[in-house]
Amino acid sequence: MLKGKTIVLGITGGIAAYKAAEIASKLTQAGARVEVVMTDAATKFITSLTLRNITGRPVVTDMFEPASEWSVEHIALSEAADAVLVAPATANTIAKFATGIADNMLTSVVLATKAPVIIACAMNDNMYSNPVTQENIEKLKDRGFKIIEPAYGRLASGKMGKGRLAELEVIIAKVDEVLGGRGDFKSKRIVVTAGGTQEPLDPVRHISNRSSGKMGYAMAEAARDRGADVTLIAAPTSLPDPAGMTVVHVRTAVQMKQAVDKAVKKADALIMAAAVADYQPKTAAKGKIKKESKDSLTLELVRTPDILGEVKGNFVKVGFAAESENTVANAKAKLAKKNLDLIVANDITDPQSGFDVDTNKVTLLDRSGKVEALPLMSKRQVAEQILDRVGKLVGKVD
C-alpha cells in the first residue's frame, strides 16, 4: 500500500528522534515518497542532512524557508500528503495538535491537512500518564487521529516505564493499515489461519508438522493492508504477532476449530492456510512418557476435526493443499470434498515452494473448474494474487 504514496514524516524533539531515520528508510524502501518536516527541537537530536540522504528529498525545518520548492509550504505539503506520520510525537507537540496551535511547520501541516494523521507517542512515562496528556490524546482520537501508544521499556532517564517509541514494525504496519483503509477490502472481515497445530503426547512431546506459518501471516498482512478487519488464528510459530489485527493463539486442532467457529460468525471469507494435524493421540499422558527397556512405543491415534469441511456459514472458503505428488488432482478432490470456493495447491517437494522459505509456487483452482498455475513469487505476492480472487468472490471487484 505504500508504493507511490506521499508520506509526510513529522519529527519532534525527543530522544527517540534518531529512530526516525530508520522509519524514513523503511518507508522509502517500500516505494513511498517521504517528505520530512522537523521541528526546531528535533534538529538538536538528528540532522536534516541524514534525513535528506535517506529520502532523496529536501527536509523542511523552517516555516519561512525562502528557497523551498513548496509554495505556501504548509498548505502544499498538507495537500500532497496521503498520510501524515508524526514519529516521535512529544507531549508538547501532542498538546499543540489538540488545541490547534500552529506555530511551526509541522503543527501547521497537521492543522491544514485532510489526510489521515498517525501519532506515534514517545516521552517520559510520567508525562505520558499525566491526565493532561491523556486528555489531549483522547481529543485527538475523537477527531480521527490514529494513535500508536508507546511501548514499555527502558527510558532515557534510565528507569523502566511506558514511554518508548513503538517498534518500527508496529509503526510501519499502522501506516499500511491506515492507507489500506481506503483499499478494496475496506469494511470486510477476513479470518486467516496459520502455522502447524501441535497435538500433545505428554507434557513434553507433541505431534506436529514443518509449517512455518509464513504463508498464513503473509495472507493476514496483505488483507490488513488492503483495508480488511483481520482475525489471525495462529498455531505455534516463531513469527511475531502482526500489528493492526486480532491475533488468537491456539495450539491444537480442537482449539483451532473452536477459534474458527467463533471468528467466522461475521466473516466475509475464511482463508485456511494453517497446516492442521490429521491425527492426534487418543489420550495424552499426564506425565512425561519414560523410556522403557523395550525398543518400541505404540501410540493410538484418532482423527482430528475437519475444520474446513465442517465449518458452517455464508462466507467464501479458501483452502490450501500441500502435496508431494499428483498436486492438481489431489487439490481438485479436496476442493470438491470440502465444498470450497478456491484452493491453493503447491508441491512441497520443490525447494522454492516448500517449508521455511519466503517464496511459493502455487496453482489456483476454483469451483468453476478453472486451473491457474502461477510463477514463482514471494509469499506476499502469492497472498495478493489470492486476495484478488477472493475479492471477486465477495463482490468487491468488478
TORVEXFI-658148 format. One record per residue (C-alpha): residue number from 1; x, y negated, z; residue in one letter. Coordinates in steps of 0.05 Angstrom, whole numbers, padded with zeros to 5 digits, always signed. Layout:
<pts>
+-----+--------+--------+--------+--------+
! num !      X !      Y !      Z ! residu !
+-----+--------+--------+--------+--------+
! NUM !      X !      Y !      Z !      A !
...
+-----+--------+--------+--------+--------+
</pts>
This chain:
<pts>
+-----+--------+--------+--------+--------+
! num !      X !      Y !      Z ! residu !
+-----+--------+--------+--------+--------+
!   1 ! +00000 ! +00000 ! +00000 !      M !
!   2 ! +00060 ! -00048 ! +00007 !      L !
!   3 ! +00085 ! -00047 ! -00064 !      K !
!   4 ! +00073 ! -00114 ! -00098 !      G !
!   5 ! +00044 ! -00145 ! -00034 !      K !
!   6 ! +00067 ! -00211 ! -00005 !      T !
!   7 ! +00081 ! -00207 ! +00069 !      I !
!   8 ! +00096 ! -00270 ! +00109 !      V !
!   9 ! +00141 ! -00247 ! +00165 !      L !
!  10 ! +00140 ! -00295 ! +00223 !      G !
!  11 ! +00197 ! -00291 ! +00274 !      I !
!  12 ! +00193 ! -00326 ! +00341 !      T !
!  13 ! +00245 ! -00339 ! +00395 !      G !
!  14 ! +00250 ! -00275 ! +00434 !      G !
!  15 ! +00308 ! -00227 ! +00446 !      I !
!  16 ! +00273 ! -00177 ! +00400 !      A !
!  17 ! +00282 ! -00225 ! +00341 !      A !
!  18 ! +00343 ! -00185 ! +00318 !      Y !
!  19 ! +00296 ! -00126 ! +00304 !      K !
!  20 ! +00260 ! -00169 ! +00252 !      A !
!  21 ! +00319 ! -00156 ! +00204 !      A !
!  22 ! +00302 ! -00082 ! +00202 !      E !
!  23 ! +00228 ! -00097 ! +00195 !      I !
!  24 ! +00243 ! -00143 ! +00136 !      A !
!  25 ! +00288 ! -00088 ! +00106 !      S !
!  26 ! +00234 ! -00034 ! +00111 !      K !
!  27 ! +00181 ! -00079 ! +00081 !      L !
!  28 ! +00227 ! -00099 ! +00024 !      T !
!  29 ! +00247 ! -00026 ! +00010 !      Q !
!  30 ! +00173 ! -00009 ! +00007 !      A !
!  31 ! +00165 ! -00058 ! -00051 !      G !
!  32 ! +00136 ! -00117 ! -00013 !      A !
!  33 ! +00156 ! -00189 ! -00026 !      R !
!  34 ! +00176 ! -00215 ! +00042 !      V !
!  35 ! +00173 ! -00289 ! +00057 !      E !
!  36 ! +00206 ! -00303 ! +00124 !      V !
!  37 ! +00185 ! -00361 ! +00168 !      V !
!  38 ! +00226 ! -00372 ! +00231 !      M !
!  39 ! +00213 ! -00418 ! +00289 !      T !
!  40 ! +00269 ! -00462 ! +00313 !      D !
!  41 ! +00277 ! -00418 ! +00374 !      A !
!  42 ! +00283 ! -00355 ! +00331 !      A !
!  43 ! +00344 ! -00384 ! +00296 !      T !
!  44 ! +00380 ! -00382 ! +00363 !      K !
!  45 ! +00375 ! -00306 ! +00362 !      F !
!  46 ! +00384 ! -00288 ! +00289 !      I !
!  47 ! +00408 ! -00328 ! +00229 !      T !
!  48 ! +00367 ! -00345 ! +00168 !      S !
!  49 ! +00425 ! -00321 ! +00125 !      L !
!  50 ! +00415 ! -00249 ! +00150 !      T !
!  51 ! +00342 ! -00250 ! +00130 !      L !
!  52 ! +00355 ! -00283 ! +00063 !      R !
!  53 ! +00406 ! -00230 ! +00044 !      N !
!  54 ! +00357 ! -00175 ! +00064 !      I !
!  55 ! +00296 ! -00202 ! +00027 !      T !
!  56 ! +00329 ! -00238 ! -00030 !      G !
!  57 ! +00283 ! -00296 ! -00014 !      R !
!  58 ! +00296 ! -00365 ! +00017 !      P !
!  59 ! +00278 ! -00368 ! +00091 !      V !
!  60 ! +00234 ! -00424 ! +00117 !      V !
!  61 ! +00257 ! -00455 ! +00182 !      T !
!  62 ! +00238 ! -00528 ! +00174 !      D !
!  63 ! +00167 ! -00554 ! +00165 !      M !
!  64 ! +00193 ! -00613 ! +00125 !      F !
!  65 ! +00246 ! -00580 ! +00082 !      E !
!  66 ! +00253 ! -00625 ! +00021 !      P !
!  67 ! +00288 ! -00573 ! -00023 !      A !
!  68 ! +00237 ! -00518 ! -00014 !      S !
!  69 ! +00205 ! -00484 ! -00074 !      E !
!  70 ! +00139 ! -00487 ! -00038 !      W !
!  71 ! +00093 ! -00546 ! -00049 !      S !
!  72 ! +00058 ! -00565 ! +00016 !      V !
!  73 ! +00092 ! -00504 ! +00045 !      E !
!  74 ! +00044 ! -00483 ! +00099 !      H !
!  75 ! -00014 ! -00483 ! +00051 !      I !
!  76 ! +00024 ! -00449 ! -00006 !      A !
!  77 ! +00052 ! -00394 ! +00039 !      L !
!  78 ! -00015 ! -00382 ! +00073 !      S !
!  79 ! -00049 ! -00374 ! +00005 !      E !
!  80 ! +00005 ! -00329 ! -00023 !      A !
!  81 ! +00003 ! -00280 ! +00035 !      A !
!  82 ! -00032 ! -00213 ! +00030 !      D !
!  83 ! -00017 ! -00207 ! +00105 !      A !
!  84 ! +00020 ! -00246 ! +00158 !      V !
!  85 ! +00062 ! -00206 ! +00207 !      L !
!  86 ! +00090 ! -00241 ! +00269 !      V !
!  87 ! +00144 ! -00197 ! +00300 !      A !
!  88 ! +00164 ! -00211 ! +00352 !      P !
!  89 ! +00109 ! -00256 ! +00379 !      A !
!  90 ! +00125 ! -00290 ! +00444 !      T !
!  91 ! +00075 ! -00312 ! +00497 !      A !
!  92 ! +00087 ! -00384 ! +00477 !      N !
!  93 ! +00070 ! -00373 ! +00404 !      T !
!  94 ! +00011 ! -00330 ! +00421 !      I !
!  95 ! -00016 ! -00387 ! +00464 !      A !
!  96 ! -00008 ! -00435 ! +00405 !      K !
!  97 ! -00045 ! -00387 ! +00359 !      F !
!  98 ! -00102 ! -00381 ! +00410 !      A !
!  99 ! -00110 ! -00456 ! +00418 !      T !
! 100 ! -00100 ! -00476 ! +00346 !      G !
! 101 ! -00035 ! -00514 ! +00356 !      I !
! 102 ! +00003 ! -00524 ! +00290 !      A !
! 103 ! +00068 ! -00557 ! +00310 !      D !
! 104 ! +00116 ! -00515 ! +00267 !      N !
! 105 ! +00115 ! -00479 ! +00201 !      M !
! 106 ! +00094 ! -00412 ! +00229 !      L !
! 107 ! +00035 ! -00437 ! +00270 !      T !
! 108 ! +00013 ! -00480 ! +00211 !      S !
! 109 ! +00015 ! -00420 ! +00164 !      V !
! 110 ! -00026 ! -00377 ! +00212 !      V !
! 111 ! -00077 ! -00433 ! +00222 !      L !
! 112 ! -00085 ! -00443 ! +00147 !      A !
! 113 ! -00085 ! -00371 ! +00122 !      T !
! 114 ! -00145 ! -00328 ! +00106 !      K !
! 115 ! -00102 ! -00266 ! +00102 !      A !
! 116 ! -00102 ! -00215 ! +00159 !      P !
! 117 ! -00054 ! -00234 ! +00215 !      V !
! 118 ! -00017 ! -00180 ! +00254 !      I !
! 119 ! +00015 ! -00199 ! +00321 !      I !
! 120 ! +00070 ! -00154 ! +00350 !      A !
! 121 ! +00077 ! -00177 ! +00422 !      C !
! 122 ! +00144 ! -00177 ! +00457 !      A !
! 123 ! +00161 ! -00212 ! +00522 !      M !
! 124 ! +00176 ! -00204 ! +00596 !      N !
! 125 ! +00126 ! -00156 ! +00628 !      D !
! 126 ! +00102 ! -00207 ! +00678 !      N !
! 127 ! +00089 ! -00256 ! +00622 !      M !
! 128 ! +00051 ! -00203 ! +00583 !      Y !
! 129 ! +00007 ! -00183 ! +00642 !      S !
! 130 ! -00006 ! -00255 ! +00662 !      N !
! 131 ! -00082 ! -00268 ! +00658 !      P !
! 132 ! -00069 ! -00328 ! +00613 !      V !
! 133 ! -00032 ! -00286 ! +00562 !      T !
! 134 ! -00084 ! -00231 ! +00565 !      Q !
! 135 ! -00139 ! -00282 ! +00555 !      E !
! 136 ! -00103 ! -00311 ! +00495 !      N !
! 137 ! -00095 ! -00242 ! +00465 !      I !
! 138 ! -00168 ! -00227 ! +00474 !      E !
! 139 ! -00186 ! -00292 ! +00439 !      K !
! 140 ! -00143 ! -00272 ! +00380 !      L !
! 141 ! -00175 ! -00203 ! +00378 !      K !
! 142 ! -00244 ! -00235 ! +00377 !      D !
! 143 ! -00222 ! -00277 ! +00317 !      R !
! 144 ! -00199 ! -00216 ! +00278 !      G !
! 145 ! -00125 ! -00217 ! +00292 !      F !
! 146 ! -00093 ! -00148 ! +00295 !      K !
! 147 ! -00053 ! -00139 ! +00359 !      I !
! 148 ! +00005 ! -00090 ! +00367 !      I !
! 149 ! +00016 ! -00081 ! +00441 !      E !
! 150 ! +00087 ! -00080 ! +00469 !      P !
! 151 ! +00119 ! -00015 ! +00489 !      A !
! 152 ! +00142 ! +00006 ! +00557 !      Y !
! 153 ! +00218 ! +00009 ! +00568 !      G !
! 154 ! +00280 ! -00029 ! +00589 !      R !
! 155 ! +00272 ! -00104 ! +00581 !      L !
! 156 ! +00323 ! -00159 ! +00571 !      A !
! 157 ! +00321 ! -00172 ! +00646 !      S !
! 158 ! +00345 ! -00102 ! +00659 !      G !
! 159 ! +00281 ! -00078 ! +00691 !      K !
! 160 ! +00232 ! -00028 ! +00664 !      M !
! 161 ! +00164 ! -00053 ! +00643 !      G !
! 162 ! +00114 ! -00062 ! +00587 !      K !
! 163 ! +00141 ! -00117 ! +00542 !      G !
! 164 ! +00188 ! -00086 ! +00490 !      R !
! 165 ! +00172 ! -00096 ! +00417 !      L !
! 166 ! +00136 ! -00035 ! +00390 !      A !
! 167 ! +00176 ! +00015 ! +00349 !      E !
! 168 ! +00189 ! -00002 ! +00277 !      L !
! 169 ! +00147 ! +00056 ! +00251 !      E !
! 170 ! +00087 ! +00032 ! +00291 !      V !
! 171 ! +00093 ! -00039 ! +00263 !      I !
! 172 ! +00101 ! -00017 ! +00190 !      I !
! 173 ! +00043 ! +00032 ! +00198 !      A !
! 174 ! -00001 ! -00024 ! +00224 !      K !
! 175 ! +00015 ! -00067 ! +00163 !      V !
! 176 ! -00002 ! -00007 ! +00119 !      D !
! 177 ! -00066 ! +00004 ! +00157 !      E !
! 178 ! -00088 ! -00068 ! +00153 !      V !
! 179 ! -00074 ! -00073 ! +00078 !      L !
! 180 ! -00104 ! -00004 ! +00068 !      G !
! 181 ! -00168 ! -00030 ! +00100 !      G !
! 182 ! -00182 ! -00061 ! +00032 !      R !
! 183 ! -00168 ! +00006 ! -00002 !      G !
! 184 ! -00214 ! +00054 ! -00036 !      D !
! 185 ! -00226 ! +00096 ! +00026 !      F !
! 186 ! -00249 ! +00039 ! +00070 !      K !
! 187 ! -00305 ! +00060 ! +00118 !      S !
! 188 ! -00294 ! +00134 ! +00101 !      K !
! 189 ! -00279 ! +00185 ! +00155 !      R !
! 190 ! -00226 ! +00237 ! +00137 !      I !
! 191 ! -00207 ! +00296 ! +00181 !      V !
! 192 ! -00139 ! +00327 ! +00167 !      V !
! 193 ! -00107 ! +00388 ! +00200 !      T !
! 194 ! -00032 ! +00401 ! +00201 !      A !
! 195 ! +00022 ! +00446 ! +00228 !      G !
! 196 ! +00022 ! +00520 ! +00245 !      G !
! 197 ! -00020 ! +00548 ! +00302 !      T !
! 198 ! +00013 ! +00588 ! +00358 !      Q !
! 199 ! -00022 ! +00649 ! +00386 !      E !
! 200 ! +00008 ! +00668 ! +00454 !      P !
! 201 ! +00033 ! +00738 ! +00471 !      L !
! 202 ! +00052 ! +00717 ! +00541 !      D !
! 203 ! +00072 ! +00651 ! +00575 !      P !
! 204 ! +00137 ! +00651 ! +00536 !      V !
! 205 ! +00125 ! +00682 ! +00468 !      R !
! 206 ! +00076 ! +00669 ! +00412 !      H !
! 207 ! +00059 ! +00689 ! +00340 !      I !
! 208 ! +00065 ! +00632 ! +00291 !      S !
! 209 ! +00089 ! +00613 ! +00222 !      N !
! 210 ! +00140 ! +00567 ! +00188 !      R !
! 211 ! +00095 ! +00508 ! +00175 !      S !
! 212 ! +00129 ! +00442 ! +00190 !      S !
! 213 ! +00065 ! +00400 ! +00186 !      G !
! 214 ! +00097 ! +00353 ! +00136 !      K !
! 215 ! +00043 ! +00362 ! +00083 !      M !
! 216 ! -00014 ! +00350 ! +00132 !      G !
! 217 ! +00019 ! +00289 ! +00162 !      Y !
! 218 ! +00031 ! +00261 ! +00092 !      A !
! 219 ! -00043 ! +00271 ! +00077 !      M !
! 220 ! -00064 ! +00236 ! +00141 !      A !
! 221 ! -00017 ! +00177 ! +00130 !      E !
! 222 ! -00038 ! +00169 ! +00057 !      A !
! 223 ! -00112 ! +00169 ! +00077 !      A !
! 224 ! -00098 ! +00118 ! +00131 !      R !
! 225 ! -00061 ! +00073 ! +00083 !      D !
! 226 ! -00120 ! +00075 ! +00035 !      R !
! 227 ! -00167 ! +00049 ! +00089 !      G !
! 228 ! -00196 ! +00113 ! +00118 !      A !
! 229 ! -00214 ! +00126 ! +00190 !      D !
! 230 ! -00169 ! +00187 ! +00200 !      V !
! 231 ! -00171 ! +00242 ! +00252 !      T !
! 232 ! -00109 ! +00285 ! +00250 !      L !
! 233 ! -00115 ! +00352 ! +00285 !      I !
! 234 ! -00044 ! +00376 ! +00295 !      A !
! 235 ! -00017 ! +00444 ! +00316 !      A !
! 236 ! +00053 ! +00440 ! +00346 !      P !
! 237 ! +00105 ! +00406 ! +00302 !      T !
! 238 ! +00168 ! +00366 ! +00313 !      S !
! 239 ! +00137 ! +00305 ! +00279 !      L !
! 240 ! +00119 ! +00241 ! +00318 !      P !
! 241 ! +00046 ! +00221 ! +00321 !      D !
! 242 ! +00029 ! +00174 ! +00263 !      P !
! 243 ! +00004 ! +00106 ! +00282 !      A !
! 244 ! -00065 ! +00080 ! +00263 !      G !
! 245 ! -00105 ! +00143 ! +00271 !      M !
! 246 ! -00135 ! +00190 ! +00323 !      T !
! 247 ! -00088 ! +00249 ! +00336 !      V !
! 248 ! -00115 ! +00311 ! +00370 !      V !
! 249 ! -00063 ! +00362 ! +00393 !      H !
! 250 ! -00081 ! +00435 ! +00394 !      V !
! 251 ! -00042 ! +00500 ! +00399 !      R !
! 252 ! -00084 ! +00559 ! +00378 !      T !
! 253 ! -00133 ! +00575 ! +00322 !      A !
! 254 ! -00191 ! +00575 ! +00371 !      V !
! 255 ! -00172 ! +00506 ! +00396 !      Q !
! 256 ! -00165 ! +00481 ! +00325 !      M !
! 257 ! -00234 ! +00507 ! +00307 !      K !
! 258 ! -00264 ! +00472 ! +00367 !      Q !
! 259 ! -00230 ! +00407 ! +00349 !      A !
! 260 ! -00250 ! +00412 ! +00275 !      V !
! 261 ! -00323 ! +00427 ! +00292 !      D !
! 262 ! -00325 ! +00365 ! +00336 !      K !
! 263 ! -00288 ! +00319 ! +00288 !      A !
! 264 ! -00328 ! +00335 ! +00224 !      V !
! 265 ! -00395 ! +00316 ! +00252 !      K !
! 266 ! -00389 ! +00247 ! +00219 !      K !
! 267 ! -00336 ! +00263 ! +00168 !      A !
! 268 ! -00336 ! +00250 ! +00093 !      D !
! 269 ! -00281 ! +00301 ! +00080 !      A !
! 270 ! -00242 ! +00356 ! +00115 !      L !
! 271 ! -00172 ! +00369 ! +00088 !      I !
! 272 ! -00148 ! +00433 ! +00118 !      M !
! 273 ! -00072 ! +00430 ! +00109 !      A !
! 274 ! -00056 ! +00469 ! +00173 !      A !
! 275 ! -00028 ! +00539 ! +00169 !      A !
! 276 ! -00074 ! +00576 ! +00215 !      V !
! 277 ! -00051 ! +00644 ! +00241 !      A !
! 278 ! -00094 ! +00700 ! +00212 !      D !
! 279 ! -00086 ! +00744 ! +00274 !      Y !
! 280 ! -00079 ! +00735 ! +00349 !      Q !
! 281 ! -00063 ! +00784 ! +00405 !      P !
! 282 ! -00126 ! +00816 ! +00431 !      K !
! 283 ! -00102 ! +00798 ! +00501 !      T !
! 284 ! -00045 ! +00753 ! +00523 !      A !
! 285 ! -00004 ! +00778 ! +00582 !      A !
! 286 ! -00009 ! +00734 ! +00643 !      K !
! 287 ! +00065 ! +00744 ! +00659 !      G !
! 288 ! +00126 ! +00749 ! +00615 !      K !
! 289 ! +00129 ! +00816 ! +00580 !      I !
! 290 ! +00192 ! +00851 ! +00605 !      K !
! 291 ! +00239 ! +00891 ! +00562 !      K !
! 292 ! +00228 ! +00965 ! +00577 !      E !
! 293 ! +00274 ! +01024 ! +00565 !      S !
! 294 ! +00233 ! +01044 ! +00505 !      K !
! 295 ! +00254 ! +01014 ! +00438 !      D !
! 296 ! +00186 ! +00990 ! +00412 !      S !
! 297 ! +00127 ! +00948 ! +00434 !      L !
! 298 ! +00058 ! +00958 ! +00406 !      T !
! 299 ! +00012 ! +00898 ! +00401 !      L !
! 300 ! -00062 ! +00900 ! +00384 !      E !
! 301 ! -00081 ! +00841 ! +00341 !      L !
! 302 ! -00150 ! +00814 ! +00323 !      V !
! 303 ! -00173 ! +00764 ! +00271 !      R !
! 304 ! -00173 ! +00691 ! +00287 !      T !
! 305 ! -00233 ! +00647 ! +00268 !      P !
! 306 ! -00240 ! +00629 ! +00194 !      D !
! 307 ! -00243 ! +00554 ! +00207 !      I !
! 308 ! -00252 ! +00530 ! +00136 !      L !
! 309 ! -00300 ! +00586 ! +00118 !      G !
! 310 ! -00344 ! +00577 ! +00179 !      E !
! 311 ! -00346 ! +00502 ! +00187 !      V !
! 312 ! -00414 ! +00471 ! +00173 !      K !
! 313 ! -00433 ! +00402 ! +00148 !      G !
! 314 ! -00446 ! +00359 ! +00088 !      N !
! 315 ! -00375 ! +00336 ! +00071 !      F !
! 316 ! -00321 ! +00351 ! +00020 !      V !
! 317 ! -00279 ! +00412 ! +00038 !      K !
! 318 ! -00207 ! +00418 ! +00015 !      V !
! 319 ! -00164 ! +00478 ! +00028 !      G !
! 320 ! -00092 ! +00498 ! +00017 !      F !
! 321 ! -00065 ! +00565 ! -00008 !      A !
! 322 ! +00008 ! +00580 ! +00005 !      A !
! 323 ! +00021 ! +00641 ! -00037 !      E !
! 324 ! +00081 ! +00685 ! -00052 !      S !
! 325 ! +00051 ! +00719 ! -00114 !      E !
! 326 ! -00009 ! +00711 ! -00161 !      N !
! 327 ! -00015 ! +00639 ! -00137 !      T !
! 328 ! -00071 ! +00615 ! -00181 !      V !
! 329 ! -00112 ! +00679 ! -00178 !      A !
! 330 ! -00108 ! +00682 ! -00102 !      N !
! 331 ! -00126 ! +00608 ! -00097 !      A !
! 332 ! -00187 ! +00618 ! -00141 !      K !
! 333 ! -00211 ! +00674 ! -00097 !      A !
! 334 ! -00202 ! +00632 ! -00035 !      K !
! 335 ! -00238 ! +00573 ! -00066 !      L !
! 336 ! -00299 ! +00616 ! -00081 !      A !
! 337 ! -00298 ! +00656 ! -00015 !      K !
! 338 ! -00295 ! +00594 ! +00029 !      K !
! 339 ! -00342 ! +00552 ! -00016 !      N !
! 340 ! -00291 ! +00496 ! -00024 !      L !
! 341 ! -00294 ! +00434 ! -00068 !      D !
! 342 ! -00219 ! +00434 ! -00080 !      L !
! 343 ! -00160 ! +00478 ! -00064 !      I !
! 344 ! -00086 ! +00462 ! -00067 !      V !
! 345 ! -00042 ! +00521 ! -00085 !      A !
! 346 ! +00033 ! +00526 ! -00080 !      N !
! 347 ! +00085 ! +00581 ! -00089 !      D !
! 348 ! +00124 ! +00586 ! -00025 !      I !
! 349 ! +00179 ! +00626 ! -00059 !      T !
! 350 ! +00201 ! +00562 ! -00095 !      D !
! 351 ! +00253 ! +00529 ! -00050 !      P !
! 352 ! +00229 ! +00460 ! -00071 !      Q !
! 353 ! +00157 ! +00472 ! -00050 !      S !
! 354 ! +00166 ! +00520 ! +00008 !      G !
! 355 ! +00176 ! +00505 ! +00081 !      F !
! 356 ! +00214 ! +00448 ! +00115 !      D !
! 357 ! +00224 ! +00407 ! +00052 !      V !
! 358 ! +00198 ! +00338 ! +00033 !      D !
! 359 ! +00176 ! +00359 ! -00037 !      T !
! 360 ! +00120 ! +00402 ! -00063 !      N !
! 361 ! +00097 ! +00431 ! -00130 !      K !
! 362 ! +00024 ! +00447 ! -00129 !      V !
! 363 ! -00034 ! +00468 ! -00172 !      T !
! 364 ! -00103 ! +00437 ! -00160 !      L !
! 365 ! -00165 ! +00479 ! -00172 !      L !
! 366 ! -00237 ! +00454 ! -00164 !      D !
! 367 ! -00305 ! +00488 ! -00162 !      R !
! 368 ! -00319 ! +00469 ! -00235 !      S !
! 369 ! -00262 ! +00516 ! -00256 !      G !
! 370 ! -00211 ! +00461 ! -00273 !      K !
! 371 ! -00139 ! +00482 ! -00260 !      V !
! 372 ! -00086 ! +00427 ! -00260 !      E !
! 373 ! -00013 ! +00440 ! -00247 !      A !
! 374 ! +00025 ! +00380 ! -00221 !      L !
! 375 ! +00101 ! +00370 ! -00229 !      P !
! 376 ! +00149 ! +00370 ! -00170 !      L !
! 377 ! +00134 ! +00309 ! -00126 !      M !
! 378 ! +00146 ! +00284 ! -00056 !      S !
! 379 ! +00093 ! +00308 ! -00007 !      K !
! 380 ! +00067 ! +00237 ! -00001 !      R !
! 381 ! +00058 ! +00234 ! -00076 !      Q !
! 382 ! +00021 ! +00300 ! -00075 !      V !
! 383 ! -00023 ! +00272 ! -00019 !      A !
! 384 ! -00041 ! +00212 ! -00063 !      E !
! 385 ! -00059 ! +00258 ! -00121 !      Q !
! 386 ! -00104 ! +00299 ! -00075 !      I !
! 387 ! -00138 ! +00237 ! -00048 !      L !
! 388 ! -00152 ! +00212 ! -00118 !      D !
! 389 ! -00193 ! +00274 ! -00130 !      R !
! 390 ! -00225 ! +00273 ! -00061 !      V !
! 391 ! -00245 ! +00201 ! -00075 !      G !
! 392 ! -00284 ! +00221 ! -00136 !      K !
! 393 ! -00318 ! +00277 ! -00097 !      L !
! 394 ! -00343 ! +00230 ! -00043 !      V !
! 395 ! -00366 ! +00179 ! -00094 !      G !
! 396 ! -00313 ! +00127 ! -00083 !      K !
! 397 ! -00280 ! +00125 ! -00152 !      V !
! 398 ! -00317 ! +00119 ! -00218 !      D !
+-----+--------+--------+--------+--------+
</pts>
